[in-house]
């Protein structure tokens, strides 16, 4: 299996993200974080601050070996690309890196992406409109799409609801990607977490978008906040019908925390569902491994 959506978090990345949130929301650290179920808990920050990257890499490799994960695709949470690059170099045959840009609309964003792909070997770009405050259809980001298309690397979007406490849902509808899907037909767009509450919209996008992929990562507990509250098995079944097995990729959204390791329960649940809804072992293999292999290797 290839886990196509996990995270590397460092203390410096958390500081960058918190400073970014503070700039957008004054007193963010004291007010928003204090009352939210946020991903940057004090226990996690303390753990990553005192744990060398080498030790975190060893934990990852041990967990991957235990659970049959051949490779994992790592997303950072800020533009600390040198730290992610250092981490990837510890096990380049197992770890795949993704770029993150703090300001994807800046004039030098395409140059920075090119540097990260060409010099650091990263295989994709993560964009998070609801915390970076831009619409995916904004022409200011088109040069970045053009560069990603030229480089042959996909872009993964987090659309829909989010654990990030400082977010603006005006920017989170997957339908924003409809125009870029048409204008950049050779660029592969990936929407994480089945659209995180916008599953209907994601399915509508598939009508004329062969370059659109879904990733299954995380608990997908966004379902509990929707009127239909579809079972995860039904989500997979519908995605398979609409997108086909070639455009769905598996992920767990794991972060190595001091009190927990690889998200085995998510992996086992999704593997069982995929095996039950896929029409063949080869279809299941596409979702669990081969699609990610084609995109990244």
SULNOR-V898303 format. One record per residue. N is the residue number from 1. RES is the residue in one small letter. D_FIRST is the distance of its C-alpha to the first C-alpha in Angstrom with 2 decimals. Layout:
n:res:d_first
N:RES:D_FIRST
N:RES:D_FIRST
//
This chain:
n:res:d_first
1:x:0.00
2:x:3.80
3:x:6.48
4:x:9.27
5:x:12.12
6:x:13.35
7:x:16.86
8:x:19.05
9:x:22.50
10:x:25.55
11:x:29.11
12:x:30.33
13:x:27.87
14:x:29.07
15:x:32.62
16:x:32.14
17:x:30.72
18:x:33.50
19:x:36.13
20:x:34.91
21:x:35.14
22:x:38.54
23:x:39.84
24:x:39.02
25:x:39.98
26:x:42.77
27:x:42.48
28:x:38.82
29:x:38.01
30:x:40.91
31:x:40.70
32:x:37.41
33:x:35.14
34:x:37.54
35:x:37.24
36:x:33.66
37:x:30.33
38:x:29.05
39:x:25.88
40:x:28.04
41:x:29.47
42:x:31.88
43:x:29.81
44:x:26.82
45:x:29.26
46:x:31.04
47:x:27.90
48:x:26.54
49:x:30.12
50:x:30.61
51:x:27.22
52:x:26.68
53:x:23.62
54:x:23.15
55:x:22.93
56:x:20.44
57:x:18.24
58:x:18.66
59:x:17.67
60:x:14.43
61:x:13.60
62:x:14.77
63:x:12.75
64:x:9.43
65:x:10.68
66:x:11.85
67:x:8.91
68:x:6.33
69:x:4.86
70:x:5.58
71:x:7.29
72:x:8.90
73:x:11.61
74:x:14.84
75:x:17.77
76:x:21.22
77:x:23.95
78:x:26.83
79:x:27.77
80:x:27.46
81:x:25.56
82:x:27.01
83:x:25.38
84:x:21.90
85:x:22.68
86:x:23.78
87:x:20.65
88:x:18.38
89:x:20.75
90:x:20.10
91:x:16.69
92:x:16.45
93:x:13.92
94:x:11.41
95:x:12.99
96:x:13.70
97:x:16.90
98:x:18.44
99:x:22.20
100:x:24.35
101:x:28.04
102:x:30.54
103:x:32.81
104:x:31.14
105:x:34.57
106:x:36.34
107:x:37.91
108:x:35.99
109:x:32.51
110:x:31.67
111:x:32.89
112:x:30.81
113:x:27.64
114:x:28.60
115:x:29.17
116:x:25.83
117:x:24.01
118:x:26.44
119:x:27.23
120:x:24.16
121:x:21.46
122:x:19.91
123:x:17.84
124:x:18.96
125:x:21.52
126:x:21.46
127:x:24.59
128:x:25.83
129:x:29.06
130:x:30.24
131:x:30.51
132:x:31.41
133:x:34.05
134:x:33.78
135:x:33.35
136:x:30.67
137:x:33.50
138:x:35.77
139:x:36.97
140:x:36.94
141:x:33.16
142:x:33.34
143:x:33.81
144:x:30.47
145:x:28.82
146:x:30.77
147:x:29.57
148:x:25.87
149:x:26.46
150:x:28.33
151:x:25.66
152:x:22.93
153:x:20.74
154:x:19.63
155:x:21.12
156:x:19.42
157:x:22.08
158:x:22.40
159:x:24.93
160:x:26.35
161:x:27.17
162:x:26.01
163:x:26.41
164:x:28.12
165:x:31.72
166:x:33.36
167:x:32.31
168:x:34.28
169:x:33.11
170:x:35.36
171:x:32.61
172:x:29.63
173:x:30.01
174:x:27.33
175:x:30.25
176:x:31.25
177:x:28.64
178:x:30.33
179:x:32.74
180:x:30.35
181:x:28.05
182:x:31.16
183:x:32.55
184:x:29.43
185:x:27.97
186:x:25.98
187:x:24.29
188:x:20.95
189:x:21.31
190:x:18.52
191:x:19.72
192:x:17.80
193:x:17.90
194:x:19.11
195:x:22.30
196:x:23.03
197:x:26.08
198:x:26.70
199:x:24.52
200:x:27.59
201:x:28.23
202:x:24.71
203:x:25.08
204:x:28.52
205:x:27.22
206:x:25.10
207:x:28.43
208:x:29.07
209:x:26.01
210:x:23.59
211:x:22.44
212:x:21.23
213:x:17.65
214:x:16.64
215:x:14.00
216:x:13.58
217:x:13.51
218:x:15.78
219:x:17.99
220:x:19.54
221:x:22.80
222:x:24.65
223:x:25.12
224:x:27.76
225:x:29.91
226:x:30.15
227:x:32.86
228:x:30.63
229:x:28.12
230:x:25.75
231:x:23.36
232:x:19.70
233:x:19.24
234:x:22.00
235:x:20.49
236:x:17.34
237:x:19.77
238:x:22.01
239:x:19.43
240:x:18.25
241:x:21.96
242:x:22.93
243:x:20.20
244:x:18.68
245:x:15.04
246:x:15.16
247:x:15.88
248:x:13.50
249:x:10.46
250:x:8.55
251:x:9.70
252:x:11.53
253:x:14.47
254:x:14.61
255:x:17.69
256:x:18.49
257:x:21.82
258:x:24.43
259:x:24.29
260:x:20.60
261:x:17.28
262:x:13.69
263:x:13.87
264:x:12.65
265:x:14.88
266:x:13.42
267:x:9.83
268:x:11.52
269:x:13.93
270:x:11.79
271:x:9.58
272:x:13.07
273:x:14.62
274:x:12.32
275:x:12.83
276:x:16.47
277:x:17.25
278:x:15.52
279:x:18.10
280:x:16.05
281:x:12.90
282:x:12.71
283:x:13.07
284:x:10.30
285:x:7.98
286:x:9.69
287:x:9.02
288:x:5.38
289:x:4.89
290:x:8.46
291:x:10.58
292:x:9.39
293:x:9.73
294:x:13.10
295:x:14.18
296:x:13.64
297:x:13.65
//
